[in-house]
Amino acid sequence: MIASIAQGLLIPFAGTSLGSACVFFLRKTLNKQIQRALTGFAAGVMVAASIWSLLLPALEQSESMGKLSFIPAVVGFWVGIFFLLFLDHVTPHLHLNSKESEGPKKNFSRTTKMLLAVTIHNIPEGMAVGVVYAGWISGDSNITLMSALILSLGIAIQNFPEGAIISMPLRGEGMSRTKSFLMGVLSGAVEPVAGVLTILAAGIIVPVLPYLLSFAAGAMLYVVVEELIPEMSEGSHSNIGTVLFAVGFSVMMILDVALG
């Protein structure tokens, strides 16, 4: 069991690390269209994962509440939204292609603020994987080891382009290839940490699992709407981002429904 959990938590981290390694093979910057396409794909995967891997299992686990079974999903969802909103307000960060930083005014470098923005982004993804594995550990019939592994693989797939989107701009800012790669890897390290903490929290209070599932969904959807959709829609010919959003959504839906 421990080996399966460790594997599940490290697979998304490996996706980010492999994507960050693109800095060794590509130019200093990514083409705008490619960047939009990768961002759209990542957004599509995250939305599909939020629905099929998190919100639907949360609703299924609360069926005993009858017509009130929506309460854990709605409450957890909004707590996740407000949690990411809180992190946005207390963490100085800079979104990709943005000129003005957000959060408290701190004398951090541009690259540090970019790294913090991605780190905030990765927290809900780690929590999502952790809470699904927590559901499997608890013996919930709606969450199997395969469904947990599918979510890990889905997030790893969308982490690969994200890793490139992180390391390439850092390289473009003048950072060395090796340091850009390490910064990309570091941004993904928060995912297994968040996953472990979520598993521990779910282990302490098992009935809270539906709330944690929807919490992770709310946090992930906040990131999609706040960060990814604006980035994929920026400038002209933004339909490439929309098309790849649909591709990412379809890929994750197929994986979850067919294999989960």
N, C-alpha and C positions, 0 to 999 in steps of 0.2 A: 504493500500500500504506500509506504513512504517513497519508494522508488517511483511509483506512478505519479504521485503528487509532485515530487521534485521535477520529473520530466515535464509535467504539464505546466509548471510555473516557469521553467527555463526555456521552453519552446518559443514563447513570444519574445523573450529577451534575445534569443538567438536570431530571430527575424530582424530585430532592430540592429544587431551587431553586423549581420551580413549586409544589410542595406547600407550601413555606415561605411562598410569597406569599399563601396562604389567610388569613394573619393580617391582611391588608388588607381582607378581605371578610367575615370571620366575627366572632363575638363573642369575648370574652376567653378563654373556655374551651370545650372540646369536650364535648358530651353524652357521658356515660359509655358508653352503648350504642354510639354512633358510634365512640368511641375503641376499644372492644372489637372492633367489626366491622373497623375499619381495621387493627388489630394482628393479628387473626386472618387477614385477607387477606394481609398481608405475610408472616406465618409460613408460610402455605400455599405462596406463590410461592417462598420460600427453600428449603423442603423439596423441592419438585418440581425446582427448579434444581439442588440438591445431587445429586439422584439422576440425572436425565436428562442434565444438561449437564456433570457433573463425575465422579461415581463410575462410571457406565457407560462413558464414554470412557476413564477410567483403567484399568478392567478390560480393555477391548478392546485398549488399547495394550500390555498385558502378556500377551496370548494366547500369545506365543512361549514363555512360561515354563511352559506346560502347566498341571498341577494346582497349581502354585505361583503362578499369575497373580494370586492374591488378595493376595500379599505387598505390592506397592507401594501398593495401595489401602488396606489395613489400616494399614500403617506411616504413610503420609501422613495418613490420617484421624486417627489418634491424636496425631500431632505437631500437627495443627491444633487438636485439642481442648486439648492441653496449652499451646499457644501462647496461646489465648484465656484459659485458666485463669491463665496467668502474667500477662497484661495486666490481668486482673481483680484480681489480688493487688497489683500494683505501681502501679496508677493509682487515685487517689481519684476516685470517681464516685458518682452517685446515680441510681438507676433511677426511671422515671416512677411516680408514686403511692406511692413509698417515702419513709419518714420518716428512715431511718437510712442514712448513706452507707456505701460499701464501700471496701476498699483502705486504704492508709496514711492516718493522721489528718493532714490538712492544713487549714490555715486558709483554704480556698477558699470562695467564695460558693456558695450553693445552685444558682444558675443555671450557674456554671462547672462544678460537679460533674455537673449534668444534661447539659451539652454534652459533657463528657468521656465519659459513658456512651454517648451516641449515636455519638461518634467511634470508640470501641472497636467498636461494633456495625457501623460502616460499613467498617472495614478489610477483613474477609473478603469483603465484596461486591466491593470494588475488586480484590482479589486474584483472585476468581473470574473476573471479566471479563478481567483481564490474562492469566491462565494459558490461557484458551480462545483468546484472540488469539495467544498465543505458540504454541499448538498449530497454529493455522492458518498462522502464519509458517513453522514448521518443515516444513510440507508434509505433515502427518499426514492421511491419507485419511479418518480418522474425524471430523475437525473441519473443517468448511467455513466460509467467510466468512459464509454465511447462518446457520449454527448459532451462531456467535459473536455475530452481530448480534441473533439471537433472545434470547440470554441477556442482552445489554445492554438490550434492550427490556423483557424480563421484570423485571429488577431496577429499571429506571426506573419501571415500573408500580407496583411495591411501594414504591419510594422516594417516590412522590407522596404517598400517605397518611402515610408516615413523616415527610415534611417538615412536614406540618400538625401531626402529633403532637409534633414538636419545637418549632415556633415558637409554637403556641397556648399550651402551658403556660408558656413563657417570658413571653408576653404576660400571662398570668394571674398571674405572679409580680410584675408591675408594670413590666416592661420595655416600652419604647416599641415601636410596631409596626415601625418601620424597623429598630431594633436586633434585635428578635426575628427578623425576616426575615433579616438579615445573619448572625445566629448559626446559623440553620437552614442557610443556604447554606454557611457555614464548616464545619459538621459534615459536609457532603457532599463538601467539597473533598478530603478524605482519600482518597476512592475513586479518582479518576484518578491520584493520586500512588502509591497502593498498586498500581494496575494497571501503571503504568510500571515500577516496581521489580520486579514479578513477571515482566514481559516480559524485562527485562534479565537477571534471574537464570536464567530458562529459556533465554535465548540463550547464556549461558555454558556451561551443562551441559544439553544437549538430552535425554539419557537420563533426567533427573530429572523430566521432564514428568508422567508418571503420578503421581508422588509429590506434585507441586504441585497437580494437579487434585484429588486426594483430600484434600490438606491444606486447600484452600479449602472443600471440602465439610464436613470436620470442624469447621472454624472457624465456618461458617455455621450448622450444626446446633447447635453449642454455644450460639450466640446465641439460636436459636429456643427451645431447651429452658430455658436459663437466664433469659431475659428475656421473650420474646414470649408464650410459652404461659402463664406465670404472670399476665401482664398481661391477656391476653384472657379468662382464667378467673376473674379476681378478682370477688368480690361475687355478687349474685343475677342470674338471667337471663343466665348466661355462655354459654348455648348459641348466642347470636348470633355469638360469636367462633369457636365450633366450626364453625358453618355457613359463615362467611366463610373460615375456614381451608380448607374443602373447595372453596370457589369459587376461591380463589387457587391452590390446588394444581391444580385442573382447568384453569384458564386457562393456567398455565405449561406443564402437560403437553401441552395441545393445541398451543400455540405451538411447543414443541420438537419434538414428534413430527410434526405436520402440515407445518410449515414448515422445520424444521431438517434 
